[in-house]
Amino acid sequence: MKNILHIPNEWENISKLFEALGDAQRQRILLAFEKDERLNILQIAEHSHLSRTAVTHHLKVLHQSGALKSEKIGKEVFFWVNKAHMTEAIQNVLNYIQKEI
């Protein structure tokens, strides 16, 4: 049996991403983005049954987890999917599973 007190290096910094992706509302928000599309809070809220406040909360969680990137342009904040971060995190876990388990 391996030591379960230590998280493998390959898995560090991904727990927030997995927590963020574990929520159905946040999954729906991520799935709302077209390829390379940037959306603001109002655009996302318009296509959701969630309130703007709820959308803002979910966007904050997704952003903090690294699933989304953002840029403020004028008064608006635009979000887009951080494909590189999500791909790397998931690939690191898959590689660890294939090699070590």
N, C-alpha and C positions, 0 to 999 in steps of 0.2 A: 504494500500500500504506500502511495506517495504521501508526502507531507502536505496536508490541506490547509496549513496555516499561511502559506505563501501563495500569492496570486502570480501566475507566470507572467514574465515580462510582456509576452505577446498579448496578454489580456488586460494590461494596465490601461487605464483611461477609457475603457469602453463600456463600463457599467452604466454610465449616464446615457450613452447612446442606446444600449439595449433597453434601459428603463423607458426612455423616450419612445422607442419603437414599439414598446409593449402596450401602448394605449391606442385603442381603436380610433379615437378622434384625431390623434396625431398622425396615425397611419393615413386617414382620409385626407388630412391636410397635405401630407407629402405626395399622395397620389393625385392631388389636384394640379400639381405642376406639370406642364408640358416639358419636353426636352429643352433644356437651357433657358427656360422661362423665368422671368423675375416678376414677382407679384407683391403688391402692398397689402396691408392689413384689410383695407376696405374691399379689395378685389377678392380676397379669400373669404371674408365674412359674407359677402354677397352670394357666394355659391355654397354656403354652409347653413345648417339650421342652428348653428351656435351664435351666441351674442358676440359682439365685437370684443367685449371684455374676455370672454372665454377663448376666442381666437387668439387674442393678444397673449394670454397665459400660455396656451399651447405653443405658440411661436417662440416664446421666451424659453420654454423647456427644450424645444427642438434646437434652438440656436445655442443654448448653453451646452447641449450634448454634442454639438459639432455637426448635427444632421443638416442644419441650414447655415448659410452665410447671409450677411446683410450689408446694405449700404444705404446711408441716408443721403437723399438727394432733395435739397430744399427742405420742405416740411415732411416729406414722405420717407418712410423706410421701406426699402424693397428687399425681399428675401428670395433666395434661390437654393436649390438642393446642393449640398456639398458632397457630390458623388465620390470625389477622391477620398475624403475622410471615411465615409461609410464603407466604401470598397476595401480600403486598407484595413479597417478594423475587423470586418467580417472575414477577409482573407487571412489575417493573422490568427484568428480563432480557428478557422478551417485548417490552416497549416499545422497548428499545434495539435489539433485533434488527430489529424492524419499521421503525424510523426510520433506523438507521445502517448496516445491512448489506444 
